[in-house]
């Protein structure tokens, strides 16, 4: 038996709890896990799971083999460390020792949540992701791109944007690879580093219509979000995240997607062309 075979878990009868299963990463993790033959147990409020209500956790976690944890709002939010630590301990107590946490690359604010996971007794893996490509195609940035101007506090720093589908594929590979990635922190990025201006330029090329990029300070962007009705606590958390990570510290790309999956990560240009073909930025 080869080392790879010995370290690979059979997916038959393996049940994985996927928190945020209707969200940007959770939905894709759920689909990738199902495609790999795992039994997926979606965890969302619609299915009776609530991060803010610990009494809902046990019935979702019980008899599962592993769990993918993505804290709502942001892993750097003030409440994240306590909640992640609590649910990890609950999972371990129920026999769910294999836990994967989605974290943010280069985010000091995310470290307490990561440490809470590590101290829980779980066989943990932390997946630190760079900025998602899909943030341009899903969520609040889409409308600006449709209207021809993206206003965002990204300055002129470079970011190796990662495709969420690659994150999902890595998570499933980690879950089905036995203990190979237990106790490890993986930093996932795309292969190329782009400024936000360059990323918008590639989107413009894919769409065939010019879109401008206007950088603004994080605080000014927060005021805009507040004007759209985003709750004050959420605005403050987002501003802290932007100020914490959008300073160029994450400009370099890593090779960990290729190391885990044995292939290159998806390219931003490929993402932009596919999203444009699907009509993502059409008015």
KOLVEXBA-12317 format. One record per residue (C-alpha): residue in one letter; y, z, x; residue number from 1. Coordinates in steps of 0.2 Angstrom, whole numbers, plus 2048, in hexadecimal, padded with zeros to 3 digits. Each point is the difference from the previous one (the first is absolute). Layout:
BEGIN
<r aa="a" north="Y" up="Z" east="X" i="NUM"/>
...
***
This chain:
BEGIN
<r aa="x" north="800" up="800" east="800" i="1"/>
<r aa="x" north="811" up="7FB" east="807" i="2"/>
<r aa="x" north="80E" up="80D" east="802" i="3"/>
<r aa="x" north="80A" up="7F7" east="7F2" i="4"/>
<r aa="x" north="7F1" up="801" east="7F4" i="5"/>
<r aa="x" north="7FE" up="812" east="804" i="6"/>
<r aa="x" north="812" up="804" east="7FC" i="7"/>
<r aa="x" north="801" up="7F6" east="7F0" i="8"/>
<r aa="x" north="7FE" up="809" east="7F0" i="9"/>
<r aa="x" north="7F6" up="7F7" east="7F2" i="10"/>
<r aa="x" north="80C" up="7FD" east="7F1" i="11"/>
<r aa="x" north="7F2" up="802" east="7F4" i="12"/>
<r aa="x" north="804" up="80F" east="7F5" i="13"/>
<r aa="x" north="80F" up="804" east="80A" i="14"/>
<r aa="x" north="80E" up="806" east="7F4" i="15"/>
<r aa="x" north="812" up="800" east="806" i="16"/>
<r aa="x" north="80F" up="808" east="7F7" i="17"/>
<r aa="x" north="80F" up="7F5" east="801" i="18"/>
<r aa="x" north="811" up="809" east="7FD" i="19"/>
<r aa="x" north="80E" up="7F5" east="7FB" i="20"/>
<r aa="x" north="7F3" up="7F3" east="7F9" i="21"/>
<r aa="x" north="80E" up="7F7" east="7F6" i="22"/>
<r aa="x" north="80C" up="800" east="80F" i="23"/>
<r aa="x" north="804" up="7F4" east="80E" i="24"/>
<r aa="x" north="7F3" up="806" east="80C" i="25"/>
<r aa="x" north="7F4" up="809" east="7F5" i="26"/>
<r aa="x" north="7FD" up="7F1" east="7F5" i="27"/>
<r aa="x" north="7FB" up="7F6" east="80E" i="28"/>
<r aa="x" north="7F5" up="80D" east="808" i="29"/>
<r aa="x" north="7F7" up="802" east="7EF" i="30"/>
<r aa="x" north="7FD" up="7ED" east="800" i="31"/>
<r aa="x" north="7FB" up="7FF" east="812" i="32"/>
<r aa="x" north="7F4" up="80F" east="7FE" i="33"/>
<r aa="x" north="7F8" up="7F8" east="7F0" i="34"/>
<r aa="x" north="7FE" up="7F0" east="809" i="35"/>
<r aa="x" north="7F7" up="809" east="80E" i="36"/>
<r aa="x" north="7F4" up="807" east="7F4" i="37"/>
<r aa="x" north="807" up="812" east="7FF" i="38"/>
<r aa="x" north="801" up="809" east="7EF" i="39"/>
<r aa="x" north="813" up="802" east="7FD" i="40"/>
<r aa="x" north="807" up="80F" east="7F7" i="41"/>
<r aa="x" north="812" up="7FD" east="7FC" i="42"/>
<r aa="x" north="80B" up="80F" east="800" i="43"/>
<r aa="x" north="810" up="7FE" east="7F6" i="44"/>
<r aa="x" north="809" up="809" east="7F2" i="45"/>
<r aa="x" north="7F9" up="7F4" east="7F4" i="46"/>
<r aa="x" north="7EF" up="806" east="805" i="47"/>
<r aa="x" north="804" up="812" east="7FF" i="48"/>
<r aa="x" north="805" up="803" east="813" i="49"/>
<r aa="x" north="811" up="807" east="804" i="50"/>
<r aa="x" north="806" up="804" east="811" i="51"/>
<r aa="x" north="80B" up="80E" east="7F9" i="52"/>
<r aa="x" north="7F2" up="808" east="7F6" i="53"/>
<r aa="x" north="7F2" up="807" east="80B" i="54"/>
<r aa="x" north="7F5" up="804" east="7F1" i="55"/>
<r aa="x" north="7FE" up="7ED" east="7FE" i="56"/>
<r aa="x" north="7F9" up="7FD" east="812" i="57"/>
<r aa="x" north="7EE" up="807" east="7FF" i="58"/>
<r aa="x" north="7F9" up="7F6" east="7F2" i="59"/>
<r aa="x" north="806" up="7F0" east="80A" i="60"/>
<r aa="x" north="7FA" up="806" east="811" i="61"/>
<r aa="x" north="7EF" up="807" east="7FA" i="62"/>
<r aa="x" north="7F1" up="7F7" east="806" i="63"/>
<r aa="x" north="80A" up="7F3" east="80A" i="64"/>
<r aa="x" north="7FC" up="7FB" east="812" i="65"/>
<r aa="x" north="812" up="7FC" east="806" i="66"/>
<r aa="x" north="812" up="7FF" east="7FB" i="67"/>
<r aa="x" north="80F" up="7F6" east="804" i="68"/>
<r aa="x" north="810" up="80A" east="7FE" i="69"/>
<r aa="x" north="811" up="7F9" east="7FE" i="70"/>
<r aa="x" north="80D" up="80C" east="7FB" i="71"/>
<r aa="x" north="80C" up="7FA" east="7F2" i="72"/>
<r aa="x" north="812" up="7FC" east="805" i="73"/>
<r aa="x" north="7FE" up="802" east="813" i="74"/>
<r aa="x" north="7F5" up="809" east="80C" i="75"/>
<r aa="x" north="80F" up="807" east="808" i="76"/>
<r aa="x" north="806" up="808" east="7F0" i="77"/>
<r aa="x" north="803" up="813" east="800" i="78"/>
<r aa="x" north="7F1" up="804" east="7F5" i="79"/>
<r aa="x" north="7F4" up="7F4" east="808" i="80"/>
<r aa="x" north="7F9" up="80C" east="80E" i="81"/>
<r aa="x" north="7FC" up="80E" east="7F3" i="82"/>
<r aa="x" north="7F8" up="7F4" east="7F4" i="83"/>
<r aa="x" north="7F6" up="7F6" east="80D" i="84"/>
<r aa="x" north="7F9" up="810" east="808" i="85"/>
<r aa="x" north="7FB" up="807" east="7EF" i="86"/>
<r aa="x" north="7F7" up="7F1" east="7FA" i="87"/>
<r aa="x" north="7F8" up="7FE" east="811" i="88"/>
<r aa="x" north="7F9" up="812" east="7FF" i="89"/>
<r aa="x" north="7FB" up="7FD" east="7EE" i="90"/>
<r aa="x" north="7F6" up="7F0" east="805" i="91"/>
<r aa="x" north="7F8" up="809" east="80F" i="92"/>
<r aa="x" north="7FB" up="80E" east="7F5" i="93"/>
<r aa="x" north="7F8" up="7F4" east="7F4" i="94"/>
<r aa="x" north="7F6" up="7F7" east="80D" i="95"/>
<r aa="x" north="80C" up="7F1" east="802" i="96"/>
<r aa="x" north="803" up="801" east="813" i="97"/>
<r aa="x" north="805" up="7EE" east="804" i="98"/>
<r aa="x" north="813" up="7FE" east="7FD" i="99"/>
<r aa="x" north="80C" up="7F2" east="805" i="100"/>
<r aa="x" north="812" up="804" east="7FE" i="101"/>
<r aa="x" north="80D" up="7F2" east="7FF" i="102"/>
<r aa="x" north="80F" up="805" east="80B" i="103"/>
<r aa="x" north="810" up="7F8" east="807" i="104"/>
<r aa="x" north="801" up="7F9" east="812" i="105"/>
<r aa="x" north="80D" up="809" east="80A" i="106"/>
<r aa="x" north="805" up="80C" east="7F2" i="107"/>
<r aa="x" north="803" up="812" east="807" i="108"/>
<r aa="x" north="802" up="805" east="7ED" i="109"/>
<r aa="x" north="7EE" up="7FB" east="7FD" i="110"/>
<r aa="x" north="7F8" up="80B" east="80E" i="111"/>
<r aa="x" north="7FF" up="810" east="7F6" i="112"/>
<r aa="x" north="7F5" up="7F7" east="7F3" i="113"/>
<r aa="x" north="7F5" up="7F9" east="80E" i="114"/>
<r aa="x" north="7FE" up="811" east="808" i="115"/>
<r aa="x" north="7FB" up="807" east="7EF" i="116"/>
<r aa="x" north="7F2" up="7F4" east="7FE" i="117"/>
<r aa="x" north="7FA" up="803" east="812" i="118"/>
<r aa="x" north="7FF" up="813" east="7FD" i="119"/>
<r aa="x" north="7F6" up="7FE" east="7F0" i="120"/>
<r aa="x" north="7EF" up="7FF" east="807" i="121"/>
<r aa="x" north="7FE" up="7EE" east="7FB" i="122"/>
<r aa="x" north="7F9" up="7F1" east="80A" i="123"/>
<r aa="x" north="811" up="7F8" east="800" i="124"/>
<r aa="x" north="808" up="7F0" east="804" i="125"/>
<r aa="x" north="813" up="7FD" east="800" i="126"/>
<r aa="x" north="806" up="7EE" east="7FD" i="127"/>
<r aa="x" north="812" up="7FF" east="805" i="128"/>
<r aa="x" north="807" up="7EF" east="7F9" i="129"/>
<r aa="x" north="80F" up="7F7" east="805" i="130"/>
<r aa="x" north="80C" up="7F9" east="7F3" i="131"/>
<r aa="x" north="7F6" up="7F6" east="7F3" i="132"/>
<r aa="x" north="803" up="7ED" east="7FE" i="133"/>
<r aa="x" north="7FD" up="803" east="7ED" i="134"/>
<r aa="x" north="810" up="80B" east="7FF" i="135"/>
<r aa="x" north="809" up="7EF" east="800" i="136"/>
<r aa="x" north="7F5" up="7FA" east="7F1" i="137"/>
<r aa="x" north="7FD" up="80F" east="7F6" i="138"/>
<r aa="x" north="80D" up="80D" east="7FB" i="139"/>
<r aa="x" north="813" up="802" east="801" i="140"/>
<r aa="x" north="803" up="7F4" east="80E" i="141"/>
<r aa="x" north="7FA" up="7F1" east="7F6" i="142"/>
<r aa="x" north="80F" up="7FF" east="7F4" i="143"/>
<r aa="x" north="80C" up="7FE" east="80F" i="144"/>
<r aa="x" north="7F6" up="7F2" east="808" i="145"/>
<r aa="x" north="7FF" up="7F7" east="7EF" i="146"/>
<r aa="x" north="813" up="802" east="7FF" i="147"/>
<r aa="x" north="803" up="7F9" east="811" i="148"/>
<r aa="x" north="804" up="810" east="80A" i="149"/>
<r aa="x" north="7F6" up="80E" east="807" i="150"/>
<r aa="x" north="80B" up="80F" east="803" i="151"/>
<r aa="x" north="7F6" up="80D" east="80A" i="152"/>
<r aa="x" north="802" up="80D" east="80E" i="153"/>
<r aa="x" north="7F5" up="7F7" east="80C" i="154"/>
<r aa="x" north="80E" up="7FC" east="80C" i="155"/>
<r aa="x" north="7FA" up="7F4" east="80E" i="156"/>
<r aa="x" north="7F1" up="80A" east="805" i="157"/>
<r aa="x" north="7EF" up="7F7" east="802" i="158"/>
<r aa="x" north="7F1" up="805" east="7F6" i="159"/>
<r aa="x" north="7EE" up="7F9" east="801" i="160"/>
<r aa="x" north="7FD" up="7FF" east="7ED" i="161"/>
<r aa="x" north="7EE" up="802" east="7FA" i="162"/>
<r aa="x" north="7F7" up="7F8" east="7F2" i="163"/>
<r aa="x" north="7FA" up="80D" east="7F3" i="164"/>
<r aa="x" north="7F0" up="7F6" east="7FF" i="165"/>
<r aa="x" north="7FD" up="804" east="812" i="166"/>
<r aa="x" north="803" up="813" east="7FD" i="167"/>
<r aa="x" north="7F3" up="7FF" east="7F2" i="168"/>
<r aa="x" north="7F3" up="7F7" east="80B" i="169"/>
<r aa="x" north="802" up="80D" east="80E" i="170"/>
<r aa="x" north="7FE" up="80E" east="7F4" i="171"/>
<r aa="x" north="7F0" up="7F9" east="7F9" i="172"/>
<r aa="x" north="7FA" up="7FD" east="812" i="173"/>
<r aa="x" north="804" up="812" east="805" i="174"/>
<r aa="x" north="7F7" up="807" east="7F1" i="175"/>
<r aa="x" north="7F0" up="7F6" east="803" i="176"/>
<r aa="x" north="7FF" up="802" east="813" i="177"/>
<r aa="x" north="7F9" up="811" east="800" i="178"/>
<r aa="x" north="808" up="80C" east="80C" i="179"/>
<r aa="x" north="807" up="7F3" east="80B" i="180"/>
<r aa="x" north="812" up="802" east="7FA" i="181"/>
<r aa="x" north="7FF" up="813" east="7FB" i="182"/>
<r aa="x" north="80D" up="80A" east="809" i="183"/>
<r aa="x" north="80B" up="7F1" east="805" i="184"/>
<r aa="x" north="811" up="7FA" east="7FB" i="185"/>
<r aa="x" north="802" up="7ED" east="7FE" i="186"/>
<r aa="x" north="811" up="7F7" east="802" i="187"/>
<r aa="x" north="7FF" up="7F0" east="7F5" i="188"/>
<r aa="x" north="80D" up="7F2" east="803" i="189"/>
<r aa="x" north="801" up="7EE" east="7FE" i="190"/>
<r aa="x" north="7FF" up="7F5" east="810" i="191"/>
<r aa="x" north="813" up="7FB" east="800" i="192"/>
<r aa="x" north="80F" up="80B" east="800" i="193"/>
<r aa="x" north="80F" up="7F9" east="7F6" i="194"/>
<r aa="x" north="811" up="806" east="7FB" i="195"/>
<r aa="x" north="803" up="802" east="7EE" i="196"/>
<r aa="x" north="80C" up="7F1" east="802" i="197"/>
<r aa="x" north="7F2" up="7F5" east="807" i="198"/>
<r aa="x" north="7F4" up="806" east="7F3" i="199"/>
<r aa="x" north="80D" up="7FB" east="7F2" i="200"/>
<r aa="x" north="802" up="7EF" east="80A" i="201"/>
<r aa="x" north="7ED" up="7FD" east="7FF" i="202"/>
<r aa="x" north="800" up="804" east="7ED" i="203"/>
<r aa="x" north="80F" up="7F4" east="7FE" i="204"/>
<r aa="x" north="7F6" up="7F2" east="809" i="205"/>
<r aa="x" north="7F1" up="803" east="7F5" i="206"/>
<r aa="x" north="80A" up="800" east="7F0" i="207"/>
<r aa="x" north="80B" up="7F2" east="805" i="208"/>
<r aa="x" north="810" up="809" east="7FB" i="209"/>
<r aa="x" north="80B" up="809" east="80C" i="210"/>
<r aa="x" north="801" up="813" east="7FE" i="211"/>
<r aa="x" north="80C" up="80B" east="80A" i="212"/>
<r aa="x" north="7FC" up="811" east="808" i="213"/>
<r aa="x" north="80E" up="80D" east="800" i="214"/>
<r aa="x" north="7FC" up="810" east="80A" i="215"/>
<r aa="x" north="808" up="811" east="7F9" i="216"/>
<r aa="x" north="7FF" up="812" east="806" i="217"/>
<r aa="x" north="7F2" up="80A" east="7F8" i="218"/>
<r aa="x" north="80C" up="80B" east="7F7" i="219"/>
<r aa="x" north="809" up="7F2" east="7F8" i="220"/>
<r aa="x" north="7EF" up="7F8" east="7FA" i="221"/>
<r aa="x" north="7FC" up="811" east="7F9" i="222"/>
<r aa="x" north="810" up="800" east="7F5" i="223"/>
<r aa="x" north="7FB" up="7EF" east="7FA" i="224"/>
<r aa="x" north="7EF" up="807" east="7FB" i="225"/>
<r aa="x" north="808" up="80E" east="7F7" i="226"/>
<r aa="x" north="80A" up="7F4" east="7F7" i="227"/>
<r aa="x" north="7F1" up="7F8" east="7F9" i="228"/>
<r aa="x" north="7F9" up="810" east="7FA" i="229"/>
<r aa="x" north="7F5" up="806" east="80D" i="230"/>
<r aa="x" north="7FE" up="813" east="800" i="231"/>
<r aa="x" north="80B" up="809" east="80D" i="232"/>
<r aa="x" north="7F1" up="808" east="808" i="233"/>
<r aa="x" north="7F7" up="7F0" east="802" i="234"/>
<r aa="x" north="810" up="7F8" east="807" i="235"/>
<r aa="x" north="802" up="80D" east="80D" i="236"/>
<r aa="x" north="7EE" up="7FF" east="805" i="237"/>
<r aa="x" north="801" up="7ED" east="802" i="238"/>
<r aa="x" north="811" up="802" east="80A" i="239"/>
<r aa="x" north="7F7" up="80C" east="80C" i="240"/>
<r aa="x" north="7F1" up="7F4" east="802" i="241"/>
<r aa="x" north="80C" up="7F1" east="804" i="242"/>
<r aa="x" north="80A" up="80B" east="80C" i="243"/>
<r aa="x" north="7F0" up="807" east="808" i="244"/>
<r aa="x" north="7F7" up="7EF" east="803" i="245"/>
<r aa="x" north="80C" up="7F1" east="800" i="246"/>
<r aa="x" north="807" up="803" east="812" i="247"/>
<r aa="x" north="7F5" up="7F4" east="80A" i="248"/>
<r aa="x" north="7F3" up="80D" east="804" i="249"/>
<r aa="x" north="7F2" up="7F5" east="7F8" i="250"/>
<r aa="x" north="805" up="7EF" east="807" i="251"/>
<r aa="x" north="7F1" up="7FD" east="80A" i="252"/>
<r aa="x" north="7F0" up="7FA" east="7F8" i="253"/>
<r aa="x" north="7EF" up="808" east="802" i="254"/>
<r aa="x" north="7EE" up="7F8" east="801" i="255"/>
<r aa="x" north="7F7" up="80C" east="7F5" i="256"/>
<r aa="x" north="7FE" up="7F4" east="7F1" i="257"/>
<r aa="x" north="7F7" up="7F4" east="80B" i="258"/>
<r aa="x" north="7F6" up="80E" east="809" i="259"/>
<r aa="x" north="7F9" up="807" east="7EF" i="260"/>
<r aa="x" north="7FE" up="7EF" east="7F7" i="261"/>
<r aa="x" north="7FC" up="7F4" east="80E" i="262"/>
<r aa="x" north="80D" up="7F4" east="7FA" i="263"/>
<r aa="x" north="813" up="7FE" east="802" i="264"/>
<r aa="x" north="80B" up="808" east="7F3" i="265"/>
<r aa="x" north="808" up="7F5" east="7F3" i="266"/>
<r aa="x" north="810" up="7F7" east="805" i="267"/>
<r aa="x" north="811" up="803" east="7F7" i="268"/>
<r aa="x" north="802" up="7EE" east="7FE" i="269"/>
<r aa="x" north="7EF" up="7FE" east="7F7" i="270"/>
<r aa="x" north="805" up="80E" east="7F5" i="271"/>
<r aa="x" north="811" up="7F9" east="7FC" i="272"/>
<r aa="x" north="7F9" up="7EF" east="7FC" i="273"/>
<r aa="x" north="7F3" up="807" east="7F5" i="274"/>
<r aa="x" north="80C" up="80B" east="7F6" i="275"/>
<r aa="x" north="80C" up="7F1" east="7FE" i="276"/>
<r aa="x" north="7F2" up="7F5" east="7F9" i="277"/>
<r aa="x" north="7FC" up="80E" east="7F4" i="278"/>
<r aa="x" north="812" up="7FF" east="7FA" i="279"/>
<r aa="x" north="805" up="812" east="806" i="280"/>
<r aa="x" north="812" up="7FD" east="804" i="281"/>
<r aa="x" north="804" up="7F3" east="7F2" i="282"/>
<r aa="x" north="80E" up="805" east="7F5" i="283"/>
***
